């Protein structure tokens, strides 16, 4: 399954996303394309809504799914997730 998300800027972002997805979905079959903002994970399609929610909670909403204040809030969350990802390296 592939989801295109906003706010992925660096390896710190990718690290935070990967760590959270491994914890929630118990899979290590995850690939993140930083340049294109694509999160690929081997998951059953029935878990798509849960995946989208986990990514949004981290600050990486599906592209064009949030606007205005919600978009700004997601961007702020992504900065924190990114910083945590950088520290975990």
C-alpha positions as CSV (number, residue, x, y, z in Angstrom):
1,X,0.0,0.0,0.0
2,X,1.3,3.5,-0.9
3,X,0.2,6.8,0.7
4,X,1.5,10.1,-0.5
5,X,1.9,12.5,2.5
6,X,2.9,16.0,3.2
7,X,5.7,17.4,5.3
8,X,8.4,14.7,4.9
9,X,11.6,16.7,4.6
10,X,14.5,14.4,5.7
11,X,15.8,11.2,7.2
12,X,14.6,12.3,10.6
13,X,11.0,12.4,9.4
14,X,11.4,9.0,7.7
15,X,12.9,7.6,10.9
16,X,10.0,8.7,13.1
17,X,7.5,7.4,10.6
18,X,9.2,4.1,10.3
19,X,9.6,3.6,14.0
20,X,5.9,4.4,14.7
21,X,4.6,2.2,11.8
22,X,6.8,-0.8,13.0
23,X,5.4,-0.4,16.5
24,X,1.7,0.0,15.4
25,X,1.6,-2.5,12.5
26,X,4.3,-5.0,13.6
27,X,5.9,-5.0,10.1
28,X,9.4,-4.0,8.9
29,X,8.3,-4.0,5.2
30,X,8.3,-0.2,5.1
31,X,9.9,2.1,2.5
32,X,9.8,5.9,2.5
33,X,10.6,8.0,-0.5
34,X,11.5,11.4,1.0
35,X,11.7,13.3,-2.2
36,X,8.2,12.2,-3.4
37,X,6.6,12.0,0.1
38,X,5.5,8.4,-0.5
39,X,5.1,5.9,2.4
40,X,5.0,2.3,1.2
41,X,4.0,-0.4,3.7
42,X,3.0,-4.0,3.3
43,X,-0.4,-4.0,4.9
44,X,-3.9,-5.3,4.3
45,X,-6.1,-2.7,2.5
46,X,-8.5,-2.9,5.5
47,X,-5.9,-1.0,7.6
48,X,-5.7,2.0,5.3
49,X,-7.8,4.3,7.5
50,X,-5.8,3.3,10.5
51,X,-2.5,4.0,8.6
52,X,-3.8,7.4,7.5
53,X,-4.7,8.3,11.1
54,X,-1.3,7.2,12.5
55,X,0.5,9.3,9.8
56,X,-1.7,12.3,10.6
57,X,-1.1,12.0,14.3
58,X,2.6,12.2,13.5
59,X,2.1,15.3,11.4
60,X,2.2,13.7,8.0
61,X,-1.3,13.9,6.5
62,X,-2.3,12.3,3.3
63,X,-1.7,14.9,0.5
64,X,-4.6,17.4,0.1
65,X,-6.5,15.9,3.1
66,X,-6.1,18.8,5.5
67,X,-6.3,22.5,5.0
68,X,-6.0,25.8,6.9
69,X,-5.4,25.5,10.6
70,X,-5.3,21.7,10.5
71,X,-2.6,21.9,7.9
72,X,-0.6,24.2,10.1
73,X,-1.1,22.0,13.1
74,X,0.1,18.9,11.1
75,X,3.2,20.9,9.9
76,X,4.0,21.8,13.6
77,X,3.6,18.1,14.6
78,X,5.9,17.0,11.8
79,X,8.7,19.3,13.0
80,X,8.5,17.6,16.4
81,X,8.4,14.1,14.9
82,X,11.4,15.0,12.7
83,X,13.4,16.3,15.6
84,X,12.7,13.1,17.5
85,X,13.6,11.0,14.5
86,X,17.0,12.9,14.3
87,X,17.7,12.3,17.9
88,X,16.9,8.6,17.7
89,X,19.6,8.0,15.0
